[in-house]
Amino acid sequence: MVEHPSDRIIDRHERRQLVPYSDNHILRLERAGSFPKRLKLGANRVGWLLSEVRDWIERRKGERGQFAGAQPAELRYARRQAPRLGR
């Protein structure tokens, strides 16, 4: 049986090339059901199906227009950190 290239398992290094999130953030997304679940390959090895990660990326691309009116996270953070006058 010939394996389709997108059905192969990728490791965390290759996953980081595709989705540049930290390992901890990916774990949080997985637990929330917002990212494909990892496959446990051994005692100290995990991987992800390339096809699932690519599908996740495509869904994110499709959501781009939905957040057009949203305030950028950097601006929200800057406003929270700004000193408040009159207090």
Biopython code that builds the backbone (N, CA, C, O; Angstrom):
import numpy as np
from Bio.PDB.StructureBuilder import StructureBuilder

atoms = [
    (1, "MET", "N", (0.841, -1.179, 0.000)),
    (1, "MET", "CA", (0.000, 0.000, 0.000)),
    (1, "MET", "C", (0.887, 1.243, 0.000)),
    (1, "MET", "O", (1.834, 1.335, 0.781)),
    (2, "VAL", "N", (0.581, 2.184, -0.865)),
    (2, "VAL", "CA", (1.342, 3.422, -0.971)),
    (2, "VAL", "C", (0.696, 4.468, -0.063)),
    (2, "VAL", "O", (-0.502, 4.733, -0.161)),
    (3, "GLU", "N", (1.487, 5.046, 0.802)),
    (3, "GLU", "CA", (0.978, 6.060, 1.723)),
    (3, "GLU", "C", (0.894, 7.404, 1.017)),
    (3, "GLU", "O", (1.831, 7.821, 0.336)),
    (4, "HIS", "N", (-0.229, 8.073, 1.187)),
    (4, "HIS", "CA", (-0.398, 9.412, 0.624)),
    (4, "HIS", "C", (0.457, 10.380, 1.446)),
    (4, "HIS", "O", (0.445, 10.301, 2.674)),
    (5, "PRO", "N", (1.203, 11.295, 0.802)),
    (5, "PRO", "CA", (2.101, 12.191, 1.536)),
    (5, "PRO", "C", (1.423, 12.994, 2.645)),
    (5, "PRO", "O", (2.057, 13.285, 3.660)),
    (6, "SER", "N", (0.153, 13.356, 2.476)),
    (6, "SER", "CA", (-0.500, 14.159, 3.513)),
    (6, "SER", "C", (-0.986, 13.303, 4.679)),
    (6, "SER", "O", (-1.421, 13.841, 5.698)),
    (7, "ASP", "N", (-0.918, 11.974, 4.544)),
    (7, "ASP", "CA", (-1.323, 11.090, 5.636)),
    (7, "ASP", "C", (-0.158, 10.746, 6.561)),
    (7, "ASP", "O", (-0.316, 9.982, 7.513)),
    (8, "ARG", "N", (0.980, 11.300, 6.281)),
    (8, "ARG", "CA", (2.135, 10.953, 7.102)),
    (8, "ARG", "C", (2.090, 11.682, 8.441)),
    (8, "ARG", "O", (1.389, 12.682, 8.598)),
    (9, "ILE", "N", (2.830, 11.177, 9.378)),
    (9, "ILE", "CA", (2.888, 11.751, 10.722)),
    (9, "ILE", "C", (4.065, 12.725, 10.776)),
    (9, "ILE", "O", (5.170, 12.418, 10.329)),
    (10, "ILE", "N", (3.796, 13.905, 11.334)),
    (10, "ILE", "CA", (4.854, 14.905, 11.477)),
    (10, "ILE", "C", (5.197, 15.048, 12.952)),
    (10, "ILE", "O", (4.351, 14.835, 13.819)),
    (11, "ASP", "N", (6.441, 15.410, 13.229)),
    (11, "ASP", "CA", (6.867, 15.622, 14.611)),
    (11, "ASP", "C", (6.676, 17.082, 14.994)),
    (11, "ASP", "O", (6.218, 17.884, 14.179)),
    (12, "ARG", "N", (7.024, 17.434, 16.231)),
    (12, "ARG", "CA", (6.773, 18.795, 16.704)),
    (12, "ARG", "C", (7.595, 19.828, 15.958)),
    (12, "ARG", "O", (7.163, 20.973, 15.823)),
    (13, "HIS", "N", (8.769, 19.453, 15.470)),
    (13, "HIS", "CA", (9.600, 20.411, 14.730)),
    (13, "HIS", "C", (8.938, 20.787, 13.404)),
    (13, "HIS", "O", (8.901, 21.958, 13.029)),
    (14, "GLU", "N", (8.423, 19.796, 12.712)),
    (14, "GLU", "CA", (7.744, 20.086, 11.448)),
    (14, "GLU", "C", (6.411, 20.796, 11.703)),
    (14, "GLU", "O", (6.012, 21.672, 10.936)),
    (15, "ARG", "N", (5.724, 20.413, 12.788)),
    (15, "ARG", "CA", (4.481, 21.103, 13.140)),
    (15, "ARG", "C", (4.743, 22.577, 13.418)),
    (15, "ARG", "O", (3.938, 23.430, 13.043)),
    (16, "ARG", "N", (5.856, 22.886, 14.071)),
    (16, "ARG", "CA", (6.210, 24.280, 14.349)),
    (16, "ARG", "C", (6.502, 25.058, 13.065)),
    (16, "ARG", "O", (6.277, 26.267, 13.012)),
    (17, "GLN", "N", (6.994, 24.383, 12.042)),
    (17, "GLN", "CA", (7.216, 25.046, 10.751)),
    (17, "GLN", "C", (5.882, 25.443, 10.122)),
    (17, "GLN", "O", (5.777, 26.483, 9.473)),
    (18, "LEU", "N", (4.869, 24.607, 10.321)),
    (18, "LEU", "CA", (3.549, 24.874, 9.751)),
    (18, "LEU", "C", (2.718, 25.798, 10.633)),
    (18, "LEU", "O", (2.026, 26.685, 10.133)),
    (19, "VAL", "N", (2.786, 25.589, 11.944)),
    (19, "VAL", "CA", (1.999, 26.365, 12.918)),
    (19, "VAL", "C", (2.974, 26.832, 13.998)),
    (19, "VAL", "O", (3.309, 26.061, 14.898)),
    (20, "PRO", "N", (3.430, 28.074, 13.923)),
    (20, "PRO", "CA", (4.479, 28.544, 14.840)),
    (20, "PRO", "C", (3.970, 28.920, 16.228)),
    (20, "PRO", "O", (4.208, 30.029, 16.706)),
    (21, "TYR", "N", (3.270, 27.991, 16.869)),
    (21, "TYR", "CA", (2.815, 28.163, 18.244)),
    (21, "TYR", "C", (3.722, 27.347, 19.152)),
    (21, "TYR", "O", (4.322, 26.362, 18.722)),
    (22, "SER", "N", (3.818, 27.757, 20.400)),
    (22, "SER", "CA", (4.616, 27.001, 21.364)),
    (22, "SER", "C", (3.963, 25.646, 21.625)),
    (22, "SER", "O", (2.775, 25.452, 21.367)),
    (23, "ASP", "N", (4.754, 24.722, 22.135)),
    (23, "ASP", "CA", (4.231, 23.399, 22.465)),
    (23, "ASP", "C", (3.113, 23.497, 23.503)),
    (23, "ASP", "O", (2.116, 22.780, 23.413)),
    (24, "ASN", "N", (3.278, 24.380, 24.486)),
    (24, "ASN", "CA", (2.256, 24.537, 25.522)),
    (24, "ASN", "C", (0.958, 25.088, 24.949)),
    (24, "ASN", "O", (-0.125, 24.660, 25.350)),
    (25, "HIS", "N", (1.052, 26.033, 24.015)),
    (25, "HIS", "CA", (-0.160, 26.592, 23.420)),
    (25, "HIS", "C", (-0.881, 25.541, 22.583)),
    (25, "HIS", "O", (-2.109, 25.460, 22.610)),
    (26, "ILE", "N", (-0.130, 24.741, 21.845)),
    (26, "ILE", "CA", (-0.741, 23.659, 21.063)),
    (26, "ILE", "C", (-1.454, 22.692, 21.997)),
    (26, "ILE", "O", (-2.559, 22.244, 21.689)),
    (27, "LEU", "N", (-0.854, 22.367, 23.112)),
    (27, "LEU", "CA", (-1.476, 21.462, 24.081)),
    (27, "LEU", "C", (-2.783, 22.052, 24.606)),
    (27, "LEU", "O", (-3.775, 21.337, 24.745)),
    (28, "ARG", "N", (-2.788, 23.355, 24.898)),
    (28, "ARG", "CA", (-4.023, 24.010, 25.351)),
    (28, "ARG", "C", (-5.103, 23.944, 24.262)),
    (28, "ARG", "O", (-6.268, 23.674, 24.553)),
    (29, "LEU", "N", (-4.710, 24.190, 23.022)),
    (29, "LEU", "CA", (-5.672, 24.126, 21.920)),
    (29, "LEU", "C", (-6.225, 22.707, 21.742)),
    (29, "LEU", "O", (-7.416, 22.523, 21.492)),
    (30, "GLU", "N", (-5.358, 21.723, 21.872)),
    (30, "GLU", "CA", (-5.798, 20.327, 21.762)),
    (30, "GLU", "C", (-6.809, 19.995, 22.859)),
    (30, "GLU", "O", (-7.845, 19.387, 22.592)),
    (31, "ARG", "N", (-6.508, 20.391, 24.074)),
    (31, "ARG", "CA", (-7.413, 20.110, 25.192)),
    (31, "ARG", "C", (-8.749, 20.802, 25.021)),
    (31, "ARG", "O", (-9.776, 20.287, 25.463)),
    (32, "ALA", "N", (-8.751, 21.967, 24.382)),
    (32, "ALA", "CA", (-9.993, 22.712, 24.134)),
    (32, "ALA", "C", (-10.724, 22.190, 22.899)),
    (32, "ALA", "O", (-11.835, 22.633, 22.604)),
    (33, "GLY", "N", (-10.111, 21.255, 22.179)),
    (33, "GLY", "CA", (-10.724, 20.726, 20.962)),
    (33, "GLY", "C", (-10.570, 21.650, 19.770)),
    (33, "GLY", "O", (-11.312, 21.537, 18.795)),
    (34, "SER", "N", (-9.599, 22.578, 19.842)),
    (34, "SER", "CA", (-9.410, 23.568, 18.784)),
    (34, "SER", "C", (-8.230, 23.259, 17.870)),
    (34, "SER", "O", (-7.935, 24.041, 16.965)),
    (35, "PHE", "N", (-7.559, 22.153, 18.082)),
    (35, "PHE", "CA", (-6.429, 21.751, 17.252)),
    (35, "PHE", "C", (-6.439, 20.234, 17.177)),
    (35, "PHE", "O", (-6.873, 19.581, 18.126)),
    (36, "PRO", "N", (-5.973, 19.651, 16.073)),
    (36, "PRO", "CA", (-5.966, 18.187, 15.954)),
    (36, "PRO", "C", (-5.211, 17.529, 17.105)),
    (36, "PRO", "O", (-4.162, 18.007, 17.537)),
    (37, "LYS", "N", (-5.764, 16.431, 17.587)),
    (37, "LYS", "CA", (-5.143, 15.693, 18.690)),
    (37, "LYS", "C", (-3.854, 15.022, 18.231)),
    (37, "LYS", "O", (-3.745, 14.538, 17.104)),
    (38, "ARG", "N", (-2.896, 15.009, 19.128)),
    (38, "ARG", "CA", (-1.625, 14.339, 18.851)),
    (38, "ARG", "C", (-1.792, 12.829, 18.911)),
    (38, "ARG", "O", (-2.716, 12.311, 19.538)),
    (39, "LEU", "N", (-0.892, 12.149, 18.254)),
    (39, "LEU", "CA", (-0.818, 10.695, 18.305)),
    (39, "LEU", "C", (0.346, 10.316, 19.205)),
    (39, "LEU", "O", (1.458, 10.813, 19.025)),
    (40, "LYS", "N", (0.105, 9.455, 20.157)),
    (40, "LYS", "CA", (1.190, 8.991, 21.016)),
    (40, "LYS", "C", (1.897, 7.855, 20.280)),
    (40, "LYS", "O", (1.314, 6.797, 20.042)),
    (41, "LEU", "N", (3.148, 8.086, 19.926)),
    (41, "LEU", "CA", (3.901, 7.118, 19.133)),
    (41, "LEU", "C", (4.777, 6.221, 19.996)),
    (41, "LEU", "O", (5.143, 5.120, 19.585)),
    (42, "GLY", "N", (5.105, 6.680, 21.162)),
    (42, "GLY", "CA", (5.948, 5.925, 22.073)),
    (42, "GLY", "C", (5.931, 6.596, 23.433)),
    (42, "GLY", "O", (5.141, 7.511, 23.671)),
    (43, "ALA", "N", (6.792, 6.149, 24.319)),
    (43, "ALA", "CA", (6.825, 6.693, 25.677)),
    (43, "ALA", "C", (7.139, 8.188, 25.676)),
    (43, "ALA", "O", (6.582, 8.936, 26.479)),
    (44, "ASN", "N", (8.015, 8.622, 24.794)),
    (44, "ASN", "CA", (8.434, 10.023, 24.771)),
    (44, "ASN", "C", (8.332, 10.662, 23.389)),
    (44, "ASN", "O", (9.079, 11.587, 23.069)),
    (45, "ARG", "N", (7.409, 10.164, 22.576)),
    (45, "ARG", "CA", (7.305, 10.671, 21.201)),
    (45, "ARG", "C", (5.849, 10.844, 20.816)),
    (45, "ARG", "O", (5.029, 9.946, 21.012)),
    (46, "VAL", "N", (5.534, 12.015, 20.263)),
    (46, "VAL", "CA", (4.188, 12.279, 19.751)),
    (46, "VAL", "C", (4.306, 12.813, 18.331)),
    (46, "VAL", "O", (5.379, 13.230, 17.895)),
    (47, "GLY", "N", (3.198, 12.794, 17.626)),
    (47, "GLY", "CA", (3.162, 13.334, 16.279)),
    (47, "GLY", "C", (1.738, 13.732, 15.928)),
    (47, "GLY", "O", (0.803, 13.470, 16.686)),
    (48, "TRP", "N", (1.583, 14.362, 14.783)),
    (48, "TRP", "CA", (0.280, 14.806, 14.292)),
    (48, "TRP", "C", (0.157, 14.348, 12.850)),
    (48, "TRP", "O", (1.155, 14.247, 12.137)),
    (49, "LEU", "N", (-1.063, 14.072, 12.422)),
    (49, "LEU", "CA", (-1.287, 13.746, 11.021)),
    (49, "LEU", "C", (-1.190, 15.027, 10.208)),
    (49, "LEU", "O", (-1.875, 16.007, 10.502)),
    (50, "LEU", "N", (-0.353, 15.020, 9.200)),
    (50, "LEU", "CA", (-0.147, 16.192, 8.368)),
    (50, "LEU", "C", (-1.460, 16.651, 7.742)),
    (50, "LEU", "O", (-1.716, 17.852, 7.653)),
    (51, "SER", "N", (-2.286, 15.717, 7.311)),
    (51, "SER", "CA", (-3.560, 16.083, 6.675)),
    (51, "SER", "C", (-4.458, 16.840, 7.649)),
    (51, "SER", "O", (-5.132, 17.788, 7.245)),
    (52, "GLU", "N", (-4.485, 16.448, 8.916)),
    (52, "GLU", "CA", (-5.324, 17.133, 9.910)),
    (52, "GLU", "C", (-4.809, 18.535, 10.205)),
    (52, "GLU", "O", (-5.594, 19.472, 10.353)),
    (53, "VAL", "N", (-3.494, 18.678, 10.289)),
    (53, "VAL", "CA", (-2.914, 19.997, 10.551)),
    (53, "VAL", "C", (-3.176, 20.919, 9.363)),
    (53, "VAL", "O", (-3.510, 22.088, 9.551)),
    (54, "ARG", "N", (-3.030, 20.407, 8.149)),
    (54, "ARG", "CA", (-3.305, 21.229, 6.962)),
    (54, "ARG", "C", (-4.776, 21.623, 6.896)),
    (54, "ARG", "O", (-5.093, 22.753, 6.523)),
    (55, "ASP", "N", (-5.681, 20.708, 7.253)),
    (55, "ASP", "CA", (-7.114, 21.036, 7.285)),
    (55, "ASP", "C", (-7.383, 22.137, 8.307)),
    (55, "ASP", "O", (-8.172, 23.045, 8.047)),
    (56, "TRP", "N", (-6.733, 22.059, 9.463)),
    (56, "TRP", "CA", (-6.883, 23.081, 10.504)),
    (56, "TRP", "C", (-6.433, 24.446, 9.979)),
    (56, "TRP", "O", (-7.097, 25.457, 10.206)),
    (57, "ILE", "N", (-5.302, 24.464, 9.276)),
    (57, "ILE", "CA", (-4.791, 25.716, 8.702)),
    (57, "ILE", "C", (-5.789, 26.275, 7.690)),
    (57, "ILE", "O", (-6.054, 27.477, 7.685)),
    (58, "GLU", "N", (-6.340, 25.423, 6.841)),
    (58, "GLU", "CA", (-7.318, 25.873, 5.836)),
    (58, "GLU", "C", (-8.561, 26.444, 6.505)),
    (58, "GLU", "O", (-9.099, 27.451, 6.044)),
    (59, "ARG", "N", (-9.027, 25.817, 7.585)),
    (59, "ARG", "CA", (-10.185, 26.358, 8.304)),
    (59, "ARG", "C", (-9.865, 27.733, 8.888)),
    (59, "ARG", "O", (-10.705, 28.632, 8.864)),
    (60, "ARG", "N", (-8.657, 27.894, 9.409)),
    (60, "ARG", "CA", (-8.247, 29.191, 9.959)),
    (60, "ARG", "C", (-8.224, 30.250, 8.857)),
    (60, "ARG", "O", (-8.622, 31.391, 9.093)),
    (61, "LYS", "N", (-7.769, 29.894, 7.671)),
    (61, "LYS", "CA", (-7.767, 30.831, 6.547)),
    (61, "LYS", "C", (-9.191, 31.260, 6.226)),
    (61, "LYS", "O", (-9.434, 32.427, 5.918)),
    (62, "GLY", "N", (-10.136, 30.322, 6.295)),
    (62, "GLY", "CA", (-11.526, 30.624, 6.008)),
    (62, "GLY", "C", (-12.159, 31.544, 7.036)),
    (62, "GLY", "O", (-13.121, 32.250, 6.730)),
    (63, "GLU", "N", (-11.630, 31.543, 8.252)),
    (63, "GLU", "CA", (-12.163, 32.378, 9.330)),
    (63, "GLU", "C", (-11.599, 33.793, 9.306)),
    (63, "GLU", "O", (-12.045, 34.643, 10.077)),
    (64, "ARG", "N", (-10.643, 34.059, 8.451)),
    (64, "ARG", "CA", (-9.968, 35.362, 8.434)),
    (64, "ARG", "C", (-10.923, 36.539, 8.391)),
    (64, "ARG", "O", (-10.762, 37.486, 9.161)),
    (65, "GLY", "N", (-11.907, 36.504, 7.519)),
    (65, "GLY", "CA", (-12.819, 37.627, 7.359)),
    (65, "GLY", "C", (-13.757, 37.832, 8.530)),
    (65, "GLY", "O", (-14.300, 38.925, 8.693)),
    (66, "GLN", "N", (-13.963, 36.812, 9.349)),
    (66, "GLN", "CA", (-14.901, 36.901, 10.457)),
    (66, "GLN", "C", (-14.443, 37.875, 11.535)),
    (66, "GLN", "O", (-15.275, 38.399, 12.275)),
    (67, "PHE", "N", (-13.166, 38.126, 11.641)),
    (67, "PHE", "CA", (-12.632, 38.949, 12.708)),
    (67, "PHE", "C", (-12.199, 40.324, 12.216)),
    (67, "PHE", "O", (-11.380, 40.983, 12.856)),
    (68, "ALA", "N", (-12.738, 40.755, 11.093)),
    (68, "ALA", "CA", (-12.313, 42.020, 10.499)),
    (68, "ALA", "C", (-12.555, 43.200, 11.428)),
    (68, "ALA", "O", (-11.737, 44.120, 11.458)),
    (69, "GLY", "N", (-13.647, 43.209, 12.189)),
    (69, "GLY", "CA", (-13.951, 44.324, 13.073)),
    (69, "GLY", "C", (-13.356, 44.167, 14.458)),
    (69, "GLY", "O", (-13.501, 45.055, 15.298)),
    (70, "ALA", "N", (-12.690, 43.053, 14.709)),
    (70, "ALA", "CA", (-12.131, 42.803, 16.039)),
    (70, "ALA", "C", (-10.919, 43.690, 16.286)),
    (70, "ALA", "O", (-10.190, 44.057, 15.364)),
    (71, "GLN", "N", (-10.732, 44.012, 17.518)),
    (71, "GLN", "CA", (-9.601, 44.846, 17.909)),
    (71, "GLN", "C", (-8.340, 43.985, 17.984)),
    (71, "GLN", "O", (-8.383, 42.908, 18.578)),
    (72, "PRO", "N", (-7.213, 44.424, 17.399)),
    (72, "PRO", "CA", (-5.989, 43.637, 17.456)),
    (72, "PRO", "C", (-5.560, 43.379, 18.902)),
    (72, "PRO", "O", (-5.685, 44.249, 19.764)),
    (73, "ALA", "N", (-5.052, 42.171, 19.150)),
    (73, "ALA", "CA", (-4.636, 41.792, 20.497)),
    (73, "ALA", "C", (-3.561, 42.730, 21.032)),
    (73, "ALA", "O", (-3.549, 43.041, 22.223)),
    (74, "GLU", "N", (-2.660, 43.185, 20.167)),
    (74, "GLU", "CA", (-1.589, 44.069, 20.629)),
    (74, "GLU", "C", (-2.149, 45.368, 21.186)),
    (74, "GLU", "O", (-1.638, 45.900, 22.172)),
    (75, "LEU", "N", (-3.209, 45.881, 20.548)),
    (75, "LEU", "CA", (-3.816, 47.127, 20.996)),
    (75, "LEU", "C", (-4.547, 46.915, 22.324)),
    (75, "LEU", "O", (-4.463, 47.754, 23.221)),
    (76, "ARG", "N", (-5.265, 45.789, 22.448)),
    (76, "ARG", "CA", (-5.950, 45.496, 23.706)),
    (76, "ARG", "C", (-4.942, 45.392, 24.836)),
    (76, "ARG", "O", (-5.167, 45.922, 25.924)),
    (77, "TYR", "N", (-3.833, 44.712, 24.584)),
    (77, "TYR", "CA", (-2.808, 44.529, 25.609)),
    (77, "TYR", "C", (-2.200, 45.881, 25.994)),
    (77, "TYR", "O", (-1.990, 46.154, 27.175)),
    (78, "ALA", "N", (-1.923, 46.714, 25.010)),
    (78, "ALA", "CA", (-1.324, 48.020, 25.280)),
    (78, "ALA", "C", (-2.261, 48.872, 26.128)),
    (78, "ALA", "O", (-1.803, 49.589, 27.017)),
    (79, "ARG", "N", (-3.549, 48.806, 25.874)),
    (79, "ARG", "CA", (-4.503, 49.579, 26.648)),
    (79, "ARG", "C", (-4.595, 49.080, 28.081)),
    (79, "ARG", "O", (-4.739, 49.881, 29.004)),
    (80, "ARG", "N", (-4.516, 47.783, 28.279)),
    (80, "ARG", "CA", (-4.556, 47.220, 29.638)),
    (80, "ARG", "C", (-3.345, 47.646, 30.438)),
    (80, "ARG", "O", (-3.440, 47.869, 31.645)),
    (81, "GLN", "N", (-2.193, 47.763, 29.768)),
    (81, "GLN", "CA", (-0.943, 48.060, 30.461)),
    (81, "GLN", "C", (-0.726, 49.547, 30.673)),
    (81, "GLN", "O", (0.118, 49.939, 31.478)),
    (82, "ALA", "N", (-1.469, 50.374, 29.968)),
    (82, "ALA", "CA", (-1.278, 51.831, 30.084)),
    (82, "ALA", "C", (-1.684, 52.290, 31.488)),
    (82, "ALA", "O", (-2.686, 51.819, 32.025)),
    (83, "PRO", "N", (-0.916, 53.201, 32.081)),
    (83, "PRO", "CA", (-1.259, 53.697, 33.418)),
    (83, "PRO", "C", (-2.560, 54.496, 33.367)),
    (83, "PRO", "O", (-2.795, 55.243, 32.418)),
    (84, "ARG", "N", (-3.381, 54.342, 34.361)),
    (84, "ARG", "CA", (-4.653, 55.055, 34.420)),
    (84, "ARG", "C", (-4.455, 56.328, 35.220)),
    (84, "ARG", "O", (-3.906, 56.309, 36.322)),
    (85, "LEU", "N", (-4.905, 57.422, 34.656)),
    (85, "LEU", "CA", (-4.785, 58.716, 35.315)),
    (85, "LEU", "C", (-6.022, 58.994, 36.143)),
    (85, "LEU", "O", (-7.116, 58.536, 35.812)),
    (86, "GLY", "N", (-5.852, 59.740, 37.216)),
    (86, "GLY", "CA", (-6.971, 60.156, 38.022)),
    (86, "GLY", "C", (-7.393, 59.137, 39.071)),
    (86, "GLY", "O", (-8.468, 59.263, 39.658)),
    (87, "ARG", "N", (-6.581, 58.156, 39.309)),
    (87, "ARG", "CA", (-6.918, 57.162, 40.339)),
    (87, "ARG", "C", (-6.008, 57.280, 41.507)),
    (87, "ARG", "O", (-6.140, 56.526, 42.471)),
]
sb = StructureBuilder()
sb.init_structure("model")
sb.init_model(0)
sb.init_chain("A")
sb.init_seg("    ")
for serial, (resi, resn, name, xyz) in enumerate(atoms, 1):
    if name == "N":
        sb.init_residue(resn, " ", resi, " ")
    sb.init_atom(name, np.array(xyz, "f"), 0.0, 1.0, " ", f" {name:<3s}", serial, name[0])
structure = sb.get_structure()
